[in-house]
Amino acid sequence: MRIKQLVCAALLMCAASSAIAEQLRVMSFNVRFPSKGDGNNVWELRRDLLVETIRLRDPDLIGTQELFYEQGQFIVEKAPEYAWFGLSRRGNQQDEHMGVFYKPSKLRLLESGDFWLSDTPEVAGSSSWGMSLPRMVTWGLFESVASGKRFYFYNTHFPHRPEDAPARLKCAELIARRSAQLPAEVPFLMTGDFNAPADSDAHQALKATMQDAWEVAAKQVGPTGTFNAFRGESTGARIDWILHRGPWKALLAETVTHNDNGRYPSDHFPIFAIYEF
């Protein structure tokens, strides 16, 4: 009888812990690739500030865009509390990655992969719809270390040219279809640089089944515009988004403007959200 009571008590404790809401700190960060043409904003002069910016907000999960392998390795060298994964858009370690960073102390990575935003999503490096470069999604299935709760995560970067608006809509529609095939009972998060304003067709296509953290958060901090051109400009469109589906409660959405006397860590402001789930 005593053993049975202990087993029942343990089961009740597990059920109670799974019902307790916990927080997840999420960041999306276009880190700007290491271009030698950036003058005083070359990677070597801003990389420590970029890591400092990440650590100031202490996210559990980060979706990056324009990340090159050397940048990913530098980030985890300087911030060893993170691990990262993802292929480049060429399917190797050359060129831009949709690198996903996470804290193994908070999150277990159960599954991961990549697919391309094209008519042949499983073909590495594939491109369609007149885009000038391959575009892709890096994804993971994560489990909370504390509670065992699971969620899917997508990270992406849409085409950048003005004439790519139809292609951006195609990208959004492909993501909407693929995310709809995931188990409905598992929550979903997505980060990205979508290169489109929040009233665009691409945004509306994703919002048919998802919510935008900036629009529904209990509190918004910082400017709306997310591209700063290394000058701290904040009057442009909100082209970087954090989206979700499922029982997430967005407590905070922030456009992070941290800088060092006018030097910015990237030509995009990182965006940050705190969720309860």
Accessible surface in RSA format (square Angstrom, percent):
REM  Atomic radii and reference values for relative SASA: ProtOr
REM  Chains: A
REM  Algorithm: Lee & Richards
REM  Probe-radius: 1.40
REM  Slices: 20
REM RES _ NUM      All-atoms   Total-Side   Main-Chain    Non-polar    All polar
REM                ABS   REL    ABS   REL    ABS   REL    ABS   REL    ABS   REL
RES MET A   1   169.83  87.9 123.70  81.9  46.13 109.8 113.95  96.9  55.88  74.0
RES ARG A   2   162.50  68.2 156.96  80.0   5.54  13.2  65.02  88.9  97.48  59.1
RES ILE A   3   133.79  76.1 133.58  99.5   0.22   0.5 133.58  96.2   0.22   0.6
RES LYS A   4   138.22  67.4 132.56  81.3   5.66  13.5  80.50  72.5  57.72  61.5
RES GLN A   5    97.83  54.7  90.10  65.9   7.72  18.4  33.42  71.1  64.40  48.8
RES LEU A   6    94.61  52.7  89.81  64.2   4.80  12.1  90.45  63.5   4.16  11.2
RES VAL A   7    78.48  51.6  75.51  68.4   2.97   7.2  78.33  68.1   0.15   0.4
RES CYS A   8    59.91  45.3  58.00  64.7   1.90   4.5  20.74  52.5  39.17  42.2
RES ALA A   9    46.29  42.6  42.42  65.5   3.87   8.8  45.50  64.1   0.79   2.1
RES ALA A  10    51.26  47.1  47.22  72.9   4.04   9.2  50.59  71.2   0.67   1.8
RES LEU A  11   116.33  64.8 111.70  79.9   4.63  11.6 112.04  78.7   4.30  11.6
RES LEU A  12   127.95  71.3 123.97  88.7   3.98  10.0 124.64  87.5   3.31   8.9
RES MET A  13   140.49  72.8 132.65  87.8   7.84  18.7 108.30  92.1  32.19  42.6
RES CYS A  14    82.52  62.4  76.03  84.8   6.49  15.3  25.72  65.2  56.79  61.2
RES ALA A  15    59.45  54.7  47.91  73.9  11.54  26.3  55.19  77.7   4.25  11.3
RES ALA A  16    55.15  50.7  45.78  70.6   9.37  21.3  53.86  75.9   1.28   3.4
RES SER A  17    50.97  43.1  46.61  62.2   4.36  10.0  34.18  72.8  16.79  23.5
RES SER A  18    52.70  44.5  45.00  60.1   7.70  17.7  29.03  61.8  23.67  33.2
RES ALA A  19    85.15  78.3  49.01  75.6  36.15  82.2  60.19  84.8  24.97  66.1
RES ILE A  20   115.49  65.7 108.42  80.8   7.07  17.0 113.87  82.0   1.62   4.4
RES ALA A  21    54.07  49.7  32.05  49.5  22.01  50.1  33.35  47.0  20.72  54.9
RES GLU A  22    39.95  22.9  32.97  24.9   6.98  16.6  28.53  55.2  11.42   9.3
RES GLN A  23   101.39  56.7  79.88  58.4  21.51  51.2  25.09  53.4  76.30  57.9
RES LEU A  24     4.93   2.7   4.93   3.5   0.00   0.0   4.93   3.5   0.00   0.0
RES ARG A  25    64.04  26.9  64.04  32.6   0.00   0.0  18.52  25.3  45.52  27.6
RES VAL A  26     0.02   0.0   0.02   0.0   0.00   0.0   0.02   0.0   0.00   0.0
RES MET A  27     0.00   0.0   0.00   0.0   0.00   0.0   0.00   0.0   0.00   0.0
RES SER A  28     1.72   1.5   0.14   0.2   1.58   3.6   0.21   0.5   1.51   2.1
RES PHE A  29     0.50   0.2   0.00   0.0   0.50   1.3   0.42   0.3   0.08   0.2
RES ASN A  30     0.87   0.6   0.07   0.1   0.79   1.9   0.00   0.0   0.87   0.8
RES VAL A  31     0.00   0.0   0.00   0.0   0.00   0.0   0.00   0.0   0.00   0.0
RES ARG A  32    48.18  20.2  48.18  24.6   0.00   0.0   1.38   1.9  46.81  28.4
RES PHE A  33    72.38  36.2  72.38  44.8   0.00   0.0  72.38  43.9   0.00   0.0
RES PRO A  34    27.29  19.9  11.89  10.8  15.40  56.0  13.17  10.9  14.12  87.7
RES SER A  35    20.12  17.0  14.77  19.7   5.34  12.3   4.77  10.2  15.34  21.5
RES LYS A  36   164.92  80.5 140.59  86.3  24.33  57.9 110.34  99.3  54.58  58.1
RES GLY A  37    74.13  91.4   0.00   N/A  74.13  91.4  38.11 104.6  36.02  80.7
RES ASP A  38    22.00  15.4   9.73   9.7  12.27  29.0   6.57  15.5  15.44  15.4
RES GLY A  39    48.99  60.4   0.00   N/A  48.99  60.4  42.81 117.5   6.19  13.9
RES ASN A  40   116.03  80.0 111.04 107.3   5.00  12.0  18.09  43.5  97.95  94.7
RES ASN A  41    32.75  22.6  32.75  31.6   0.00   0.0   0.00   0.0  32.75  31.7
RES VAL A  42    26.60  17.5  26.60  24.1   0.00   0.0  26.60  23.1   0.00   0.0
RES TRP A  43     4.66   1.9   3.97   1.9   0.70   1.6   1.30   0.7   3.37   5.5
RES GLU A  44    76.89  44.1  61.69  46.7  15.20  36.2  41.17  79.6  35.72  29.2
RES LEU A  45    97.37  54.2  77.62  55.5  19.75  49.7  82.13  57.7  15.24  41.0
RES ARG A  46     0.30   0.1   0.09   0.0   0.21   0.5   0.21   0.3   0.09   0.1
RES ARG A  47    81.12  34.1  81.05  41.3   0.07   0.2   0.02   0.0  81.10  49.2
RES ASP A  48    91.31  64.0  84.66  84.3   6.64  15.7  36.42  85.7  54.88  54.7
RES LEU A  49    15.83   8.8  10.65   7.6   5.17  13.0  13.39   9.4   2.44   6.6
RES LEU A  50     0.00   0.0   0.00   0.0   0.00   0.0   0.00   0.0   0.00   0.0
RES VAL A  51     8.91   5.9   8.91   8.1   0.00   0.0   8.91   7.7   0.00   0.0
RES GLU A  52    82.37  47.3  76.52  57.9   5.85  13.9  28.60  55.3  53.77  43.9
RES THR A  53     0.27   0.2   0.22   0.2   0.05   0.1   0.22   0.3   0.05   0.1
RES ILE A  54     1.15   0.7   1.15   0.9   0.00   0.0   1.15   0.8   0.00   0.0
RES ARG A  55   114.51  48.1  97.35  49.6  17.16  40.9  32.14  43.9  82.37  49.9
RES LEU A  56    93.48  52.1  67.84  48.5  25.64  64.5  71.08  49.9  22.39  60.3
RES ARG A  57    58.86  24.7  58.80  30.0   0.05   0.1   8.76  12.0  50.10  30.4
RES ASP A  58    59.93  42.0  59.79  59.5   0.14   0.3  15.99  37.6  43.94  43.8
RES PRO A  59     0.00   0.0   0.00   0.0   0.00   0.0   0.00   0.0   0.00   0.0
RES ASP A  60     5.41   3.8   5.41   5.4   0.00   0.0   0.09   0.2   5.32   5.3
RES LEU A  61     0.00   0.0   0.00   0.0   0.00   0.0   0.00   0.0   0.00   0.0
RES ILE A  62     0.27   0.2   0.27   0.2   0.00   0.0   0.27   0.2   0.00   0.0
RES GLY A  63     0.00   0.0   0.00   N/A   0.00   0.0   0.00   0.0   0.00   0.0
RES THR A  64     0.21   0.1   0.21   0.2   0.00   0.0   0.21   0.3   0.00   0.0
RES GLN A  65     0.00   0.0   0.00   0.0   0.00   0.0   0.00   0.0   0.00   0.0
RES GLU A  66    25.72  14.8  25.72  19.5   0.00   0.0   4.95   9.6  20.77  17.0
RES LEU A  67     0.00   0.0   0.00   0.0   0.00   0.0   0.00   0.0   0.00   0.0
RES PHE A  68    54.67  27.4  54.67  33.9   0.00   0.0  54.67  33.1   0.00   0.0
RES TYR A  69    78.38  36.6  77.11  43.9   1.27   3.3  49.38  37.1  29.00  35.8
RES GLU A  70    96.79  55.6  85.43  64.6  11.36  27.0  36.62  70.8  60.16  49.1
RES GLN A  71     0.00   0.0   0.00   0.0   0.00   0.0   0.00   0.0   0.00   0.0
RES GLY A  72     0.00   0.0   0.00   N/A   0.00   0.0   0.00   0.0   0.00   0.0
RES GLN A  73    75.55  42.2  72.96  53.3   2.59   6.2  23.07  49.1  52.48  39.8
RES PHE A  74    21.28  10.6  18.62  11.5   2.67   6.9  20.70  12.6   0.58   1.7
RES ILE A  75     0.44   0.3   0.44   0.3   0.00   0.0   0.44   0.3   0.00   0.0
RES VAL A  76    29.81  19.6  24.82  22.5   4.99  12.0  24.87  21.6   4.94  13.4
RES GLU A  77   123.26  70.8  97.22  73.5  26.04  62.0  43.94  85.0  79.32  64.8
RES LYS A  78    91.80  44.8  81.04  49.7  10.76  25.6  30.67  27.6  61.12  65.1
RES ALA A  79     0.20   0.2   0.20   0.3   0.00   0.0   0.20   0.3   0.00   0.0
RES PRO A  80   100.49  73.2  74.48  67.9  26.01  94.6  76.88  63.5  23.60 146.7
RES GLU A  81    57.35  32.9  41.41  31.3  15.94  37.9  43.14  83.4  14.21  11.6
RES TYR A  82     8.81   4.1   0.50   0.3   8.31  21.6   0.42   0.3   8.40  10.4
RES ALA A  83    33.19  30.5  28.40  43.8   4.78  10.9  33.19  46.7   0.00   0.0
RES TRP A  84    40.56  16.3  14.50   7.0  26.06  61.2  11.64   6.2  28.92  46.9
RES PHE A  85    33.27  16.6  26.30  16.3   6.97  18.1  33.27  20.2   0.00   0.0
RES GLY A  86    23.35  28.8   0.00   N/A  23.35  28.8   4.49  12.3  18.85  42.2
RES LEU A  87    74.50  41.5  74.26  53.1   0.24   0.6  74.50  52.3   0.00   0.0
RES SER A  88     0.00   0.0   0.00   0.0   0.00   0.0   0.00   0.0   0.00   0.0
RES ARG A  89    26.18  11.0  26.18  13.3   0.00   0.0   1.58   2.2  24.60  14.9
RES ARG A  90   107.66  45.2  88.40  45.1  19.26  45.9  30.85  42.2  76.81  46.6
RES GLY A  91    24.70  30.5   0.00   N/A  24.70  30.5   1.40   3.8  23.30  52.2
RES ASN A  92    61.25  42.2  55.19  53.3   6.06  14.6  31.11  74.9  30.14  29.1
RES GLN A  93    97.27  54.4  88.53  64.7   8.74  20.8  23.36  49.7  73.91  56.1
RES GLN A  94   118.40  66.2 115.17  84.2   3.23   7.7  56.67 120.6  61.73  46.8
RES ASP A  95    28.15  19.7  21.60  21.5   6.54  15.5   8.76  20.6  19.39  19.3
RES GLU A  96     5.19   3.0   5.19   3.9   0.00   0.0   1.98   3.8   3.20   2.6
RES HIS A  97     0.46   0.3   0.46   0.3   0.00   0.0   0.07   0.1   0.39   0.5
RES MET A  98     3.54   1.8   3.54   2.3   0.00   0.0   3.54   3.0   0.00   0.0
RES GLY A  99     0.00   0.0   0.00   N/A   0.00   0.0   0.00   0.0   0.00   0.0
RES VAL A 100     0.00   0.0   0.00   0.0   0.00   0.0   0.00   0.0   0.00   0.0
RES PHE A 101     0.68   0.3   0.68   0.4   0.00   0.0   0.68   0.4   0.00   0.0
RES TYR A 102    26.37  12.3  26.37  15.0   0.00   0.0   2.71   2.0  23.66  29.2
RES LYS A 103    16.82   8.2  16.82  10.3   0.00   0.0   3.33   3.0  13.49  14.4
RES PRO A 104    67.64  49.3  55.46  50.6  12.19  44.3  55.92  46.2  11.72  72.8
RES SER A 105    83.48  70.5  56.07  74.8  27.41  63.1  57.63 122.7  25.85  36.2
RES LYS A 106    98.53  48.1  93.55  57.4   4.97  11.8  68.65  61.8  29.87  31.8
RES LEU A 107     3.91   2.2   3.05   2.2   0.85   2.1   3.05   2.1   0.85   2.3
RES ARG A 108   108.70  45.6 104.06  53.0   4.64  11.0  42.52  58.1  66.18  40.1
RES LEU A 109    54.46  30.3  25.23  18.0  29.23  73.5  25.23  17.7  29.23  78.6
RES LEU A 110    66.84  37.2  35.60  25.5  31.24  78.5  39.32  27.6  27.52  74.0
RES GLU A 111    91.57  52.6  83.01  62.8   8.57  20.4  34.91  67.5  56.66  46.3
RES SER A 112    55.14  46.6  27.37  36.5  27.77  64.0   0.30   0.6  54.85  76.8
RES GLY A 113    19.75  24.4   0.00   N/A  19.75  24.4  19.16  52.6   0.60   1.3
RES ASP A 114    31.43  22.0  12.34  12.3  19.09  45.1   1.68   3.9  29.75  29.7
RES PHE A 115     1.89   0.9   1.89   1.2   0.00   0.0   1.89   1.1   0.00   0.0
RES TRP A 116     8.63   3.5   8.63   4.2   0.00   0.0   8.63   4.6   0.00   0.0
RES LEU A 117     0.00   0.0   0.00   0.0   0.00   0.0   0.00   0.0   0.00   0.0
RES SER A 118     2.03   1.7   0.03   0.0   2.00   4.6   0.03   0.1   2.00   2.8
RES ASP A 119   106.24  74.4  77.90  77.5  28.34  67.0  32.15  75.7  74.08  73.9
RES THR A 120    68.59  48.8  64.09  65.0   4.50  10.7  60.27  81.0   8.32  12.6
RES PRO A 121    23.89  17.4  23.89  21.8   0.00   0.0  23.89  19.7   0.00   0.0
RES GLU A 122   122.84  70.5  96.15  72.7  26.69  63.6  67.07 129.7  55.77  45.5
RES VAL A 123    82.26  54.1  78.60  71.2   3.66   8.8  82.26  71.5   0.00   0.0
RES ALA A 124    54.36  50.0  32.16  49.6  22.20  50.5  32.16  45.3  22.20  58.8
RES GLY A 125    25.50  31.5   0.00   N/A  25.50  31.5   8.87  24.3  16.63  37.2
RES SER A 126    16.05  13.6   7.78  10.4   8.27  19.1  16.05  34.2   0.00   0.0
RES SER A 127    50.92  43.0  20.39  27.2  30.52  70.3  19.80  42.2  31.11  43.6
RES SER A 128    20.98  17.7  11.28  15.1   9.69  22.3  12.98  27.6   7.99  11.2
RES TRP A 129    65.85  26.4  27.60  13.4  38.25  89.8  40.50  21.6  25.36  41.1
RES GLY A 130    63.52  78.3   0.00   N/A  63.52  78.3  42.17 115.7  21.34  47.8
RES MET A 131    18.38   9.5   0.23   0.2  18.15  43.2   0.23   0.2  18.15  24.1
RES SER A 132    60.73  51.3  25.52  34.1  35.20  81.1  33.13  70.5  27.60  38.7
RES LEU A 133    50.63  28.2  48.50  34.7   2.12   5.3  49.87  35.0   0.76   2.0
RES PRO A 134     8.47   6.2   8.41   7.7   0.05   0.2   8.41   6.9   0.05   0.3
RES ARG A 135    10.78   4.5   8.93   4.6   1.86   4.4   3.74   5.1   7.04   4.3
RES MET A 136     0.78   0.4   0.36   0.2   0.42   1.0   0.36   0.3   0.42   0.6
RES VAL A 137     0.00   0.0   0.00   0.0   0.00   0.0   0.00   0.0   0.00   0.0
RES THR A 138     0.41   0.3   0.41   0.4   0.00   0.0   0.41   0.6   0.00   0.0
RES TRP A 139    53.76  21.6  53.76  26.0   0.00   0.0  44.48  23.7   9.28  15.1
RES GLY A 140     0.00   0.0   0.00   N/A   0.00   0.0   0.00   0.0   0.00   0.0
RES LEU A 141    11.02   6.1  11.02   7.9   0.00   0.0  11.02   7.7   0.00   0.0
RES PHE A 142     0.00   0.0   0.00   0.0   0.00   0.0   0.00   0.0   0.00   0.0
RES GLU A 143    24.16  13.9  24.16  18.3   0.00   0.0   0.62   1.2  23.54  19.2
RES SER A 144     2.92   2.5   2.92   3.9   0.00   0.0   1.26   2.7   1.67   2.3
RES VAL A 145    58.18  38.3  43.00  38.9  15.18  36.6  43.00  37.4  15.18  41.2
RES ALA A 146    92.78  85.3  52.84  81.5  39.94  90.9  62.52  88.0  30.26  80.2
RES SER A 147    27.99  23.7   5.88   7.8  22.11  50.9  10.34  22.0  17.65  24.7
RES GLY A 148    35.06  43.2   0.00   N/A  35.06  43.2  20.44  56.1  14.62  32.7
RES LYS A 149    45.53  22.2  37.46  23.0   8.06  19.2  39.08  35.2   6.44   6.9
RES ARG A 150   115.78  48.6 107.70  54.9   8.08  19.2  23.43  32.0  92.35  56.0
RES PHE A 151     0.00   0.0   0.00   0.0   0.00   0.0   0.00   0.0   0.00   0.0
RES TYR A 152    23.56  11.0  23.56  13.4   0.00   0.0   4.54   3.4  19.02  23.5
RES PHE A 153     0.01   0.0   0.00   0.0   0.01   0.0   0.00   0.0   0.01   0.0
RES TYR A 154     8.04   3.8   8.04   4.6   0.00   0.0   1.65   1.2   6.39   7.9
RES ASN A 155     0.00   0.0   0.00   0.0   0.00   0.0   0.00   0.0   0.00   0.0
RES THR A 156     0.00   0.0   0.00   0.0   0.00   0.0   0.00   0.0   0.00   0.0
RES HIS A 157     7.92   4.3   7.80   5.4   0.12   0.3   5.69   5.9   2.23   2.6
RES PHE A 158     0.00   0.0   0.00   0.0   0.00   0.0   0.00   0.0   0.00   0.0
RES PRO A 159     1.88   1.4   1.88   1.7   0.00   0.0   1.88   1.6   0.00   0.0
RES HIS A 160    93.99  51.4  75.62  52.6  18.37  47.0  51.40  53.0  42.59  49.6
RES ARG A 161    64.69  27.2  63.59  32.4   1.10   2.6  25.76  35.2  38.92  23.6
RES PRO A 162   119.80  87.3  99.47  90.7  20.32  73.9 107.37  88.7  12.42  77.2
RES GLU A 163   112.87  64.8  85.61  64.8  27.26  64.9  59.58 115.2  53.29  43.5
RES ASP A 164     2.89   2.0   2.07   2.1   0.82   1.9   0.82   1.9   2.07   2.1
RES ALA A 165    52.41  48.2  46.53  71.8   5.88  13.4  47.18  66.4   5.23  13.9
RES PRO A 166    94.98  69.2  86.54  78.9   8.44  30.7  93.35  77.1   1.63  10.1
RES ALA A 167     2.34   2.1   0.87   1.3   1.46   3.3   1.01   1.4   1.32   3.5
RES ARG A 168    20.36   8.5  20.36  10.4   0.00   0.0   1.26   1.7  19.10  11.6
RES LEU A 169    51.24  28.5  51.14  36.6   0.10   0.2  51.14  35.9   0.10   0.3
RES LYS A 170   100.74  49.1  99.25  60.9   1.49   3.6  43.63  39.3  57.11  60.8
RES CYS A 171     0.00   0.0   0.00   0.0   0.00   0.0   0.00   0.0   0.00   0.0
RES ALA A 172     0.00   0.0   0.00   0.0   0.00   0.0   0.00   0.0   0.00   0.0
RES GLU A 173    65.30  37.5  63.45  48.0   1.84   4.4  20.58  39.8  44.71  36.5
RES LEU A 174    11.11   6.2  11.11   7.9   0.00   0.0  11.11   7.8   0.00   0.0
RES ILE A 175     0.00   0.0   0.00   0.0   0.00   0.0   0.00   0.0   0.00   0.0
RES ALA A 176    21.35  19.6  18.26  28.2   3.09   7.0  18.58  26.2   2.77   7.3
RES ARG A 177   135.43  56.9 128.51  65.5   6.92  16.5  69.32  94.7  66.11  40.1
RES ARG A 178    62.15  26.1  59.43  30.3   2.72   6.5  11.11  15.2  51.03  30.9
RES SER A 179     0.06   0.0   0.05   0.1   0.01   0.0   0.00   0.0   0.06   0.1
RES ALA A 180    72.20  66.4  41.07  63.4  31.13  70.8  47.09  66.3  25.11  66.5
RES GLN A 181   146.54  81.9 111.36  81.4  35.18  83.8  45.81  97.5 100.74  76.4
RES LEU A 182    35.06  19.5  27.93  20.0   7.13  17.9  28.38  19.9   6.68  18.0
RES PRO A 183    55.40  40.4  43.86  40.0  11.54  41.9  55.22  45.6   0.18   1.1
RES ALA A 184   102.12  93.9  67.48 104.1  34.64  78.8  72.67 102.3  29.44  78.0
RES GLU A 185   142.98  82.1 109.95  83.2  33.03  78.6  72.64 140.5  70.33  57.4
RES VAL A 186    25.09  16.5  21.45  19.4   3.64   8.8  22.36  19.4   2.73   7.4
RES PRO A 187    17.32  12.6  14.80  13.5   2.52   9.2  16.93  14.0   0.39   2.5
RES PHE A 188     0.30   0.2   0.28   0.2   0.03   0.1   0.28   0.2   0.03   0.1
RES LEU A 189     0.00   0.0   0.00   0.0   0.00   0.0   0.00   0.0   0.00   0.0
RES MET A 190     0.00   0.0   0.00   0.0   0.00   0.0   0.00   0.0   0.00   0.0
RES THR A 191     0.00   0.0   0.00   0.0   0.00   0.0   0.00   0.0   0.00   0.0
RES GLY A 192     0.00   0.0   0.00   N/A   0.00   0.0   0.00   0.0   0.00   0.0
RES ASP A 193     1.41   1.0   1.41   1.4   0.00   0.0   0.00   0.0   1.41   1.4
RES PHE A 194     0.00   0.0   0.00   0.0   0.00   0.0   0.00   0.0   0.00   0.0
RES ASN A 195    29.02  20.0  16.95  16.4  12.08  29.1   2.61   6.3  26.41  25.5
RES ALA A 196     2.85   2.6   2.24   3.5   0.61   1.4   2.85   4.0   0.00   0.0
RES PRO A 197    58.54  42.7  58.54  53.4   0.00   0.0  58.54  48.3   0.00   0.0
RES ALA A 198    23.02  21.2  16.50  25.5   6.52  14.8  16.79  23.6   6.24  16.5
RES ASP A 199   117.26  82.1  93.39  93.0  23.87  56.4  41.64  98.0  75.62  75.4
RES SER A 200    21.51  18.2  12.49  16.7   9.02  20.8  21.51  45.8   0.00   0.0
RES ASP A 201   100.69  70.5  93.11  92.7   7.58  17.9  16.90  39.8  83.80  83.6
RES ALA A 202     3.09   2.8   1.53   2.4   1.56   3.6   1.53   2.2   1.56   4.1
RES HIS A 203     0.00   0.0   0.00   0.0   0.00   0.0   0.00   0.0   0.00   0.0
RES GLN A 204    92.51  51.7  84.82  62.0   7.69  18.3  40.15  85.5  52.36  39.7
RES ALA A 205    25.15  23.1   9.80  15.1  15.35  34.9  20.80  29.3   4.35  11.5
RES LEU A 206     0.04   0.0   0.04   0.0   0.00   0.0   0.04   0.0   0.00   0.0
RES LYS A 207    70.73  34.5  53.31  32.7  17.42  41.5  24.39  21.9  46.34  49.4
RES ALA A 208    84.02  77.3  42.29  65.3  41.73  94.9  54.63  76.9  29.39  77.9
RES THR A 209    69.42  49.4  51.53  52.2  17.89  42.6  61.45  82.5   7.97  12.0
RES MET A 210     6.82   3.5   0.00   0.0   6.82  16.2   2.23   1.9   4.59   6.1
RES GLN A 211    91.58  51.2  90.45  66.1   1.12   2.7  27.56  58.7  64.02  48.6
RES ASP A 212     1.05   0.7   0.43   0.4   0.62   1.5   0.00   0.0   1.05   1.1
RES ALA A 213     2.10   1.9   2.10   3.2   0.00   0.0   2.10   3.0   0.00   0.0
RES TRP A 214    44.49  17.9  42.06  20.4   2.42   5.7  26.90  14.3  17.58  28.5
RES GLU A 215    77.38  44.4  44.14  33.4  33.24  79.1  30.64  59.3  46.74  38.2
RES VAL A 216    65.85  43.3  37.92  34.3  27.93  67.3  44.29  38.5  21.55  58.5
RES ALA A 217     9.67   8.9   0.00   0.0   9.67  22.0   0.00   0.0   9.67  25.6
RES ALA A 218    84.52  77.7  40.79  62.9  43.73  99.5  52.87  74.5  31.65  83.8
RES LYS A 219   127.54  62.2 124.15  76.2   3.39   8.1  70.63  63.6  56.91  60.6
RES GLN A 220    82.00  45.9  56.97  41.6  25.03  59.6  14.83  31.6  67.17  50.9
RES VAL A 221    53.53  35.2  49.45  44.8   4.09   9.8  53.53  46.5   0.00   0.0
RES GLY A 222    43.65  53.8   0.00   N/A  43.65  53.8  18.49  50.7  25.16  56.4
RES PRO A 223    36.56  26.6  23.99  21.9  12.56  45.7  35.80  29.6   0.75   4.7
RES THR A 224    74.30  52.8  69.93  70.9   4.36  10.4  42.33  56.9  31.97  48.3
RES GLY A 225     0.56   0.7   0.00   N/A   0.56   0.7   0.00   0.0   0.56   1.3
RES THR A 226     0.04   0.0   0.04   0.0   0.00   0.0   0.04   0.0   0.00   0.0
RES PHE A 227    84.52  42.3  81.27  50.3   3.26   8.5  81.27  49.3   3.26   9.3
RES ASN A 228     0.92   0.6   0.92   0.9   0.00   0.0   0.00   0.0   0.92   0.9
RES ALA A 229    19.34  17.8   9.92  15.3   9.42  21.4  13.13  18.5   6.22  16.5
RES PHE A 230    26.94  13.5  18.69  11.6   8.25  21.5  18.69  11.3   8.25  23.6
RES ARG A 231   165.42  69.5 135.34  69.0  30.09  71.6  67.25  91.9  98.18  59.5
RES GLY A 232    20.85  25.7   0.00   N/A  20.85  25.7   1.83   5.0  19.02  42.6
RES GLU A 233    73.04  41.9  65.25  49.4   7.78  18.5  33.07  64.0  39.97  32.6
RES SER A 234    41.13  34.8  30.67  40.9  10.46  24.1   2.54   5.4  38.59  54.1
RES THR A 235   136.88  97.4 101.93 103.3  34.95  83.3  81.39 109.3  55.49  83.9
RES GLY A 236    42.73  52.7   0.00   N/A  42.73  52.7  32.23  88.4  10.51  23.5
RES ALA A 237    45.85  42.2  25.40  39.2  20.45  46.5  35.60  50.1  10.25  27.2
RES ARG A 238    16.73   7.0  13.66   7.0   3.08   7.3   5.17   7.1  11.56   7.0
RES ILE A 239    24.25  13.8  24.25  18.1   0.00   0.0  24.25  17.5   0.00   0.0
RES ASP A 240     3.37   2.4   2.38   2.4   0.99   2.3   0.81   1.9   2.56   2.6
RES TRP A 241     0.73   0.3   0.00   0.0   0.73   1.7   0.73   0.4   0.00   0.0
RES ILE A 242     5.63   3.2   3.49   2.6   2.14   5.2   3.49   2.5   2.14   5.8
RES LEU A 243     0.00   0.0   0.00   0.0   0.00   0.0   0.00   0.0   0.00   0.0
RES HIS A 244     2.04   1.1   1.84   1.3   0.19   0.5   0.65   0.7   1.38   1.6
RES ARG A 245    54.07  22.7  49.87  25.4   4.20  10.0  39.88  54.5  14.19   8.6
RES GLY A 246    44.40  54.8   0.00   N/A  44.40  54.8  23.17  63.6  21.23  47.6
RES PRO A 247   101.70  74.1  77.00  70.2  24.70  89.8  92.45  76.3   9.24  57.4
RES TRP A 248    17.64   7.1   0.09   0.0  17.55  41.2   0.64   0.3  17.00  27.6
RES LYS A 249   122.00  59.5 118.16  72.5   3.84   9.1  69.84  62.9  52.16  55.6
RES ALA A 250     6.66   6.1   0.00   0.0   6.66  15.2   0.00   0.0   6.66  17.7
RES LEU A 251    44.69  24.9  38.68  27.7   6.01  15.1  38.68  27.2   6.01  16.2
RES LEU A 252    28.02  15.6  28.02  20.0   0.00   0.0  28.02  19.7   0.00   0.0
RES ALA A 253     4.24   3.9   4.24   6.5   0.00   0.0   4.24   6.0   0.00   0.0
RES GLU A 254    16.45   9.4  14.93  11.3   1.52   3.6   0.69   1.3  15.76  12.9
RES THR A 255     2.34   1.7   0.47   0.5   1.87   4.5   0.00   0.0   2.34   3.5
RES VAL A 256     1.22   0.8   0.42   0.4   0.80   1.9   0.46   0.4   0.77   2.1
RES THR A 257    53.78  38.2  50.15  50.8   3.63   8.7  16.55  22.2  37.23  56.3
RES HIS A 258    51.37  28.1  38.92  27.1  12.44  31.8  32.94  34.0  18.42  21.4
RES ASN A 259    53.10  36.6  36.86  35.6  16.24  39.1   0.00   0.0  53.10  51.3
RES ASP A 260    78.29  54.8  71.40  71.1   6.89  16.3  11.29  26.6  67.01  66.8
RES ASN A 261   154.61 106.6 109.40 105.7  45.20 108.8  39.61  95.3 115.00 111.2
RES GLY A 262    47.06  58.0   0.00   N/A  47.06  58.0  28.98  79.5  18.09  40.5
RES ARG A 263    77.90  32.7  73.14  37.3   4.75  11.3  19.07  26.1  58.82  35.6
RES TYR A 264    27.26  12.7  27.25  15.5   0.00   0.0   2.99   2.2  24.27  29.9
RES PRO A 265     3.26   2.4   3.26   3.0   0.00   0.0   3.26   2.7   0.00   0.0
RES SER A 266     0.00   0.0   0.00   0.0   0.00   0.0   0.00   0.0   0.00   0.0
RES ASP A 267    14.47  10.1  14.47  14.4   0.00   0.0   1.60   3.8  12.87  12.8
RES HIS A 268     9.28   5.1   8.67   6.0   0.61   1.6   0.18   0.2   9.10  10.6
RES PHE A 269     5.20   2.6   3.84   2.4   1.36   3.5   4.04   2.4   1.16   3.3
RES PRO A 270     1.96   1.4   1.96   1.8   0.00   0.0   1.96   1.6   0.00   0.0
RES ILE A 271    14.37   8.2  14.37  10.7   0.00   0.0  14.37  10.3   0.00   0.0
RES PHE A 272     3.40   1.7   1.72   1.1   1.68   4.4   1.72   1.0   1.68   4.8
RES ALA A 273     0.26   0.2   0.26   0.4   0.00   0.0   0.26   0.4   0.00   0.0
RES ILE A 274    23.90  13.6  23.90  17.8   0.00   0.0  23.90  17.2   0.00   0.0
RES TYR A 275     0.00   0.0   0.00   0.0   0.00   0.0   0.00   0.0   0.00   0.0
RES GLU A 276    54.02  31.0  52.92  40.0   1.09   2.6   2.79   5.4  51.22  41.8
RES PHE A 277    22.14  11.1   5.72   3.5  16.42  42.7  22.14  13.4   0.00   0.0
END  Absolute sums over single chains surface
CHAIN  1 A    12131.4       9635.4       2496.0       6801.1       5330.3
END  Absolute sums over all chains
TOTAL         12131.4       9635.4       2496.0       6801.1       5330.3
